[in-house]
Amino acid sequence: MTTPQKTPIRKVLVANRGEIACRVIKTCRAMGIRTVAVYSEADKQSLFVKQADEAIFIGPSPSSQSYLNIDNIISVAQKTNSDAIHPGYGFLSENPAFAKACENSSIVFIGPTSDTITQMGSKKEAKILLSKKEPTVPLVPGYNGEDQSVSRLISEAKRIGFPVVIKAAAGGGGKGMRVVREAASLKDSIDSAKTEAKNSFGSDEVILEKYFDSVRHVEIQILGDRYGNVVHCFERECSVQRRHQKVIEESPSVIVTPELRQRMGEAAVKIGKLIKYLSAGTVEFIVDPKTKNFYFLEVNTRLQVEHPVTEYVTGLDLVKAQIQVAMGFRLDEVGLKQDQLSLKGHAIECRLYAEDPLNNFFPCPGKILMWKQSSVPEVRFDSGVETGSEISIFYDPMISKIIAYGENRDIAINKMKKALQESVVLGLQTNKQFLIHILSHPLFVQGNFTTNFIQEQSKELIPEEEEGVDIPYTVAALLWDWNRRNDQRVFLKNLPSGWRNNKYKNPTQFFTNKSGSKKYLLEYEYIEKWKQTTHSFNIKTATEEFAVEILDYQPSHSTLLFSLNGISRRFHIIQQGDAFYIHADEKGEVVVVKFSPLKESSSESKSSGNQFISPMPSKILQVVVQSDSAVKTGELVLVMESMKMENKVYAQKDGKIEIFAKAGDLVQEGKLLFQIQ
């Protein structure tokens, strides 16, 4: 067999940001390939910028002016003499115009051809192609027509039968997707889906599909070279989703038998060969868990967020494979023949986000005060952050992907829970406890779940937040503050802070929880011991008394170890003013605030039924009602967007409304948007 001619790749421009940019840079470094990062204003201090060999500024923070600017990125690639561009996922990774611009500029696009992206970029066209050219692949009943009028879409939805799902034809990731269960809500859902699709993908075209309530979402990883060879790298289970976005992924799938794996793998390879697929891609299916019938959903013509679980169970480096086939290697030249691939063990991935599960998973941007990864063996962190990083309003709020591997599923689950518990992220609200609740839920442990798992089990997975703070956290805040004051003293340094010659009254300190709704008074007495090497206290609350001893205090590492009635606990603590951000493995992150009863609290929430305050920096997409008009409870007032997610705000009472924002405004957290009299 003739050895194919190779295209040398010595320098790669990474046209992305965050963790996937770091991921690509890591593999390039291992292959001896230099890297170029491109970054926006918001990312100038980001980790991927520091890791790349070169970094070039490409524009303002909004992605439309930076990471989606094709001309700028091509220009930077040319100026830096980059041989190739890796698009990562998201942004321009599935944009055929970008792939074409690379081809026209003699720059290797590390991904499929522009023709393939065009073919598969439209869910509608993909299904039309398969129905004509590969009819053995089962398709979900739906509507893929040219007529995009609301009246036609309503008519087709009724023909298909409810429930139906509206999907953006040009994209994925849950953007532009709505599940509709009755005709009454169809028009509003179509309008909303079209708007979100337009904002996310530049096209408001949608398709309709029959929605199955109890299915599994299973995808097949494929790899193709430029000579028509395609292999599959087995399946990933992606059924644990919220807002139609994946939360936890794993491989292999609990419900996929060897026979089903072979059938699904063969179907995915047929599709890959039909479209002459090059590089890494994913063929997505839904599976009926009762009948084991599966139906084609779409082809993602890029590297998936969840690719690390496949890497763990196959031993592959999928980014390396992408680069090798982009260079012109045949799959069999790099050990990627189908009979050379096998599954071993089990891998699970969790997506750690800065978001609030109690507030409909609303994004929570801000500064990471402390980020410390767990050291559990065979647990991998794909992250683009470090202590001090900002989670920006302009991009996805992911902090890290965490991937755990074990010889079986039970071990992988236990490792993942341990890794989540030990990982420290202070300063931001996260979904970490939510992930732990999922991993601990009996149905998940049994593998008995569908894509409705989170929705159906939400009360157990997202329990109401406890208003109170456990006593060990308030004691930790007290001891941290005591140590800090003790370190800062100039006079009488030989005497411990809080020591009293005349024990008229022990010192006290008030603390509150984050919202200020609960207050705690701690009275503490320093206990002097002969030849003591540690600091000991008696600490009292209104109802309890504790013997406390500080065992280890490391301010440079933000750690505090103390015993409480003989039980040792280690905490990570960051203090900012009167606020203490505290982590302990058993409960996660808690905020405790030092409180003075002589001062009036100024931390009450300003949002109420009478007025609405922006909870975070956002963009106003639409103002539905006019200022000085009458509104009714439940009436839609405005639509706002933050971190690429669209959120609707409704009136909480009847009355006359006054609005203080307009469509297109970029508003900061705390901005009064409207009030109702």
Order of alpha helices (4+ residues) and beta strands (2+ residues): beta-alpha-beta-alpha-beta-alpha-beta-alpha-beta-alpha-alpha-beta-alpha-beta-beta-alpha-beta-beta-beta-beta-alpha-beta-beta-alpha-alpha-beta-beta-beta-beta-beta-beta-beta-beta-alpha-beta-alpha-alpha-alpha-alpha-alpha-beta-beta-beta-beta-beta-beta-beta-beta-beta-beta-beta-beta-beta-beta-beta-beta
